[in-house]
């Protein structure tokens, strides 16, 4: 009975949030924005969709329409999107009413706050602290089960050249008189040097190194570990004739880095070539372990991902794997815990604390990027809740974390308040 009431409250909360989003969208499109600007915005959106369809081809088979729509809806709430919209409104030259001026003033204040390192650090620290709270002890495996380490590898490596597989292009016997001149041609020595380099990692590459470290630790413990790399095709990589999606997926590059540089045997790596989102990664890994490979993982997984979205990733895997235990191993930190949170663990020189700098109150582009990442994660958590992919509060006891810490704190507090109002009503 209690579970049924909880499900009803969650459903009502989701419906109420969709209504709020609809009202906000209606107000912005029909009330706040000038009609001339709105018409220009719609025209630009149509032209953008046509351009993407013409140059990029039709959408991928598994592309979620709601995911794309949510990105469009949530873009104005990010610092970058907010700034661009304000600039376009000001450049349009339309007369602004008092309400619009107040809205723009408030938006400019929020945009300015997002550019301060102190604010950006706080937003990221809130997310990462809750990821730290999810960390629990590694339970022992039963029987002949293998330790499975799931690496969320999307956006961990960079697009780069690879060694040539075919023959060197044959130059024409005669050069036409009007042949186009090749600007800044790459020499054979330069191509050899840049195409034989190790796989380059992005700022999120810590996940790969940490997954390899966990693999080595488990291998020494005799748990026969297995790494599952989940990463989809590169959106900025052109697919050539004769190439498959698997050959150009980022999961393949992560596998090469793990085997050639970090010493993980290729036989102990499984690849998911369609892991373009956290939800899709969870579903694909579940099918790979239970249907395609039939791996005995002892109903527990070790999840390695960025600390910023580990809360959402953990809840997503809990929903997909149901009765399995999800062991959280966040990495790719931008912040460190406050000293007060570490007082019971370290002291003196062992206590590493971040020092407040004078430049923390000076806007910079790095702070804008970090605050954008944090705000995007808050919006993604709400989107996952609205889709029914995650639940706040009352999470499965199989998760090695307190159930109340399973959503980013601002999102959790907002949703909990809405649910409370529904109960009182």
C-alpha positions in Angstrom: 0.0 0.0 0.0 2.8 2.4 0.9 4.6 1.5 -2.3 1.5 2.2 -4.4 1.0 5.6 -2.8 4.6 6.4 -3.4 4.2 5.5 -7.1 1.1 7.7 -7.3 2.9 10.7 -5.8 5.8 10.2 -8.2 3.4 10.1 -11.1 1.6 13.2 -10.0 4.9 15.0 -9.5 6.0 14.1 -13.0 2.7 15.3 -14.4 2.9 18.6 -12.4 6.5 19.2 -13.7 5.4 18.6 -17.3 2.7 21.2 -16.7 5.1 23.7 -15.2 7.5 23.2 -18.2 4.6 23.7 -20.6 3.5 26.9 -18.9 7.1 28.3 -18.8 7.6 27.5 -22.5 4.2 29.1 -23.3 5.1 32.3 -21.4 8.6 32.5 -23.0 7.4 31.9 -26.5 4.1 33.9 -26.5 4.5 36.5 -23.8 8.2 37.3 -23.0 9.7 37.1 -26.5 8.9 39.8 -29.1 6.9 38.5 -32.0 9.6 39.6 -34.5 12.3 37.9 -32.6 10.1 34.8 -32.2 9.5 34.6 -35.9 13.2 34.9 -36.6 14.0 32.2 -34.1 11.5 29.8 -35.6 12.9 30.5 -39.1 16.5 29.9 -37.9 15.4 26.7 -36.2 13.7 25.4 -39.4 16.8 26.3 -41.5 19.1 24.6 -38.9 17.0 21.4 -39.1 17.1 21.5 -42.9 20.8 22.1 -42.9 21.5 19.2 -40.5 19.2 16.9 -42.5 21.0 17.8 -45.8 24.6 17.6 -44.6 24.3 14.9 -41.9 21.7 12.7 -43.5 18.6 11.2 -41.7 18.7 10.7 -38.0 20.1 7.6 -36.5 17.6 4.7 -36.0 17.8 5.0 -32.2 17.9 8.8 -31.9 15.3 9.8 -29.3 13.1 12.7 -30.4 12.3 13.6 -26.8 16.0 13.8 -26.0 16.5 16.2 -28.9 13.4 18.2 -27.9 14.6 18.4 -24.3 18.0 19.7 -25.4 16.2 22.5 -27.3 14.0 23.3 -24.3 16.8 23.3 -21.8 19.3 25.2 -23.9 17.9 28.7 -22.8 18.4 27.7 -19.2 22.2 27.2 -19.6 24.5 30.2 -19.1 25.6 30.0 -22.8 22.1 29.7 -24.1 20.8 32.5 -21.9 23.6 34.8 -23.0 23.0 34.1 -26.7 19.2 34.7 -26.4 19.8 38.0 -24.6 22.2 39.2 -27.2 19.8 38.3 -30.0 17.0 40.2 -28.2 19.1 43.3 -27.7 20.4 43.2 -31.3 16.8 42.8 -32.7 16.1 46.5 -31.9 12.6 45.9 -30.7 11.1 48.0 -27.9 11.1 46.2 -24.5 8.4 46.5 -22.0 8.9 46.8 -18.2 8.4 43.1 -17.6 10.8 42.1 -20.4 13.4 44.5 -19.0 13.1 42.9 -15.5 13.4 39.4 -17.0 16.5 40.4 -19.0 18.0 42.0 -15.9 17.4 38.9 -13.8 18.8 36.7 -16.6 21.9 38.9 -16.9 22.5 38.5 -13.2 22.2 34.8 -13.4 24.5 34.7 -16.4 27.1 36.8 -14.6 27.0 34.6 -11.5 27.7 31.6 -13.7 30.9 33.2 -14.9 32.3 33.5 -11.4 34.7 30.7 -10.4 33.4 30.7 -6.9 29.8 30.0 -8.0 30.9 27.4 -10.6 33.1 25.6 -8.1 30.2 25.4 -5.6 27.7 24.0 -8.2 30.2 21.3 -9.2 31.2 20.6 -5.6 27.6 19.9 -4.7 27.2 17.3 -7.5 30.6 15.7 -6.7 30.1 15.5 -3.0 26.9 13.5 -3.5 28.8 11.2 -5.9 31.3 10.7 -3.1 28.5 9.9 -0.7 27.5 7.0 -3.0 30.8 5.2 -2.6 30.5 2.0 -0.6 32.6 -1.1 0.1 33.0 -3.7 -2.6 31.0 -6.8 -1.6 32.5 -10.2 -2.2 31.6 -12.2 -5.3 29.8 -15.5 -5.0 30.9 -18.7 -6.7 32.6 -18.4 -10.1 31.2 -14.9 -10.8 33.5 -12.3 -12.5 34.0 -8.8 -11.4 32.5 -6.6 -14.1 33.7 -3.0 -14.4 31.4 -0.8 -16.5 33.3 2.2 -18.0 31.1 5.0 -19.4 33.6 6.0 -22.1 31.7 8.6 -24.1 33.7 11.8 -24.7 36.9 10.4 -23.1 39.1 10.3 -26.2 39.8 12.8 -29.1 39.3 12.3 -32.8 42.7 11.7 -34.4 44.4 10.2 -37.4 45.2 6.5 -37.5 47.9 4.6 -39.3 47.3 4.0 -43.0 45.6 0.7 -43.9 45.6 1.0 -47.7 48.1 2.0 -50.3 49.6 5.5 -50.7 47.5 7.5 -53.2 49.1 7.4 -56.6 49.9 10.9 -58.0 48.6 11.6 -61.5 51.0 11.1 -64.4 50.5 14.7 -65.5 49.3 17.7 -63.6 46.4 19.6 -65.3 47.1 23.2 -65.9 44.1 24.3 -63.9 44.5 21.8 -61.0 43.6 23.3 -57.6 46.6 24.2 -55.4 46.8 22.2 -52.2 47.2 24.5 -49.3 49.6 23.4 -46.5 50.0 19.8 -47.6 51.0 17.3 -44.8 54.4 15.7 -45.5 54.9 11.9 -45.2 57.0 12.4 -42.1 54.4 14.6 -40.4 51.6 12.1 -41.2 53.7 9.2 -39.8 54.4 11.2 -36.6 50.8 12.2 -35.9 49.0 9.0 -37.0 51.1 6.7 -34.8 50.6 8.5 -31.5 48.8 6.9 -28.6 45.1 7.5 -28.3 44.7 11.1 -27.0 42.4 11.6 -24.0 40.0 14.5 -23.3 39.6 16.2 -19.9 37.3 13.2 -19.1 40.0 10.6 -19.8 40.5 10.0 -16.1 37.7 7.4 -16.4 39.9 5.2 -18.6 42.9 5.3 -16.3 40.8 4.6 -13.2 39.0 1.7 -14.9 42.4 0.2 -15.8 43.6 0.7 -12.2 40.5 -1.1 -10.8 41.1 -3.9 -13.3 44.6 -4.4 -12.1 43.5 -4.4 -8.5 40.8 -7.0 -9.1 43.2 -9.1 -11.2 45.6 -9.3 -8.3 42.7 -10.3 -6.1 41.8 -13.1 -8.4 38.2 -12.0 -9.4 38.9 -12.5 -13.1 37.7 -8.9 -13.9 36.0 -7.8 -17.1 35.8 -4.3 -18.4 32.7 -3.3 -20.4 33.4 -0.1 -22.4 30.2 1.8 -23.4 30.7 4.6 -25.9 28.8 5.3 -29.1 29.9 6.4 -32.6 31.7 9.8 -32.9 29.2 12.4 -34.2 32.1 14.4 -35.7 33.7 11.4 -37.5 32.7 10.9 -41.1 32.0 7.3 -42.0 33.8 6.2 -45.1 32.7 3.5 -47.6 33.5 0.0 -46.2 33.6 1.1 -42.6 31.1 -0.1 -40.0 29.7 1.9 -37.1 31.7 -0.4 -34.8 35.0 0.4 -36.5 34.5 4.2 -36.0 33.0 4.1 -32.5 34.7 5.7 -29.6 34.5 2.4 -27.7 37.1 1.0 -30.2 39.5 3.8 -29.4 39.1 3.3 -25.6 39.8 -0.4 -26.1 43.0 0.4 -28.0 44.1 2.7 -25.2 43.3 0.1 -22.6 45.2 -2.7 -24.3 48.2 -0.9 -25.9 48.9 1.7 -23.2 47.4 0.5 -20.0 48.1 -3.2 -20.2 44.5 -4.6 -20.1 44.2 -7.8 -22.1 41.9 -7.5 -25.1 40.2 -10.8 -24.1 39.0 -9.1 -20.9 37.2 -6.2 -22.6 33.7 -6.1 -24.0 32.4 -3.3 -26.2 29.1 -1.5 -26.4 29.3 0.6 -29.6 25.9 2.4 -29.1 26.4 4.0 -25.6 25.6 7.6 -26.6 23.8 8.3 -23.3 23.7 7.0 -19.7 20.3 5.4 -20.2 21.3 3.7 -23.5 24.6 2.5 -21.9 22.7 0.9 -19.1 20.3 -0.9 -21.5 23.0 -2.0 -23.8 25.3 -3.3 -21.0 22.4 -5.2 -19.5 21.6 -6.9 -22.9 25.3 -7.6 -23.4 25.8 -9.3 -20.1 22.5 -11.2 -19.9 21.7 -12.0 -23.5 24.7 -11.6 -25.9 27.6 -12.8 -23.7 25.7 -14.4 -20.8 28.4 -13.3 -18.3 28.0 -14.4 -14.7 28.6 -11.1 -13.0 27.2 -12.1 -9.6 24.4 -9.5 -9.7 26.8 -6.7 -9.1 28.6 -4.1 -11.2 31.3 -1.6 -10.6 30.3 1.6 -12.4 33.1 4.1 -13.4 32.0 7.5 -14.6 32.4 11.2 -14.1 31.6 12.5 -10.7 29.3 15.2 -12.1 26.7 12.8 -13.4 27.4 9.7 -11.2 24.1 10.2 -9.2 22.0 10.0 -12.4 24.1 7.2 -13.8 23.8 5.2 -10.6 20.0 5.5 -10.4 19.7 4.7 -14.1 21.7 1.5 -13.8 19.6 0.6 -10.7 16.4 0.9 -12.7 17.7 -1.2 -15.6 19.5 -3.9 -13.6 16.7 -4.0 -11.0 18.0 -6.5 -8.3 21.7 -6.0 -9.0 24.1 -4.2 -6.7 25.7 -1.1 -8.3 29.1 -0.3 -6.8 29.9 3.4 -7.4 33.4 4.5 -8.4 33.3 8.2 -9.5 36.3 9.9 -11.0 37.1 12.9 -13.2 36.7 15.4 -10.3 36.8 19.1 -10.7 36.7 19.9 -7.0 37.7 18.4 -3.7 35.6 17.9 -0.5 35.6 20.8 2.0 38.0 20.5 4.9 35.1 20.1 7.4 34.0 16.9 5.5 37.5 15.4 5.9 38.1 16.3 9.6 37.4 12.8 10.8 39.7 11.2 8.2 42.9 13.3 7.9 44.6 16.1 9.7 47.6 18.3 9.5 49.6 18.0 6.3 47.4 15.2 5.2 44.4 17.5 5.0 44.4 19.0 1.5 42.2 22.1 1.2 41.5 24.5 -1.7 42.5 28.0 -0.9 40.2 30.9 -1.8 41.9 33.1 -4.5 41.2 36.7 -5.4 40.6 35.6 -9.0 37.6 33.5 -7.8 35.5 36.6 -7.9 36.6 37.6 -11.4 34.5 36.1 -14.3 36.3 33.8 -16.7 35.4 31.4 -19.5 36.5 28.3 -17.6 34.0 29.1 -14.8 31.2 29.6 -17.4 32.0 26.2 -18.9 32.0 24.4 -15.5 28.8 26.1 -14.4 27.2 25.1 -17.7 28.2 21.5 -17.1 26.7 21.5 -13.6 23.5 23.2 -14.7 23.1 20.8 -17.6 23.4 17.9 -15.2 20.7 19.3 -13.0 18.4 19.6 -16.0 19.3 16.1 -17.2 18.4 14.7 -13.8 15.0 16.4 -14.0 14.6 15.1 -17.6 15.4 11.5 -16.5 12.9 11.8 -13.7 10.2 13.1 -16.1 10.9 10.1 -18.4 10.6 7.7 -15.5 14.2 6.5 -15.8 15.1 7.4 -12.3 13.4 7.8 -9.0 14.2 10.1 -6.1 14.0 8.8 -2.5 13.1 5.2 -1.7 15.7 3.9 -4.1 16.6 0.2 -4.2 18.5 -1.0 -1.2 20.8 -2.8 -3.5 22.5 0.6 -4.2 25.5 1.1 -2.0 24.4 4.6 -1.0 21.8 6.3 1.2 18.6 6.4 -0.9 18.1 10.2 -0.2 21.4 11.0 -1.9 20.4 9.7 -5.3 19.5 13.0 -7.0 21.6 16.3 -7.1 20.6 18.2 -4.1 18.8 21.2 -5.8 16.8 18.9 -8.0 16.1 16.5 -5.1 14.9 19.3 -2.9 12.7 20.8 -5.6 11.1 17.5 -6.5 10.6 16.5 -2.8 8.9 19.9 -2.2 6.5 19.3 -5.1 5.7 15.8 -3.9 5.0 17.2 -0.4 2.6 19.8 -1.7 0.8 17.1 -3.6 0.4 15.0 -0.5 -0.9 18.0 1.5 -3.3 18.9 -1.3 
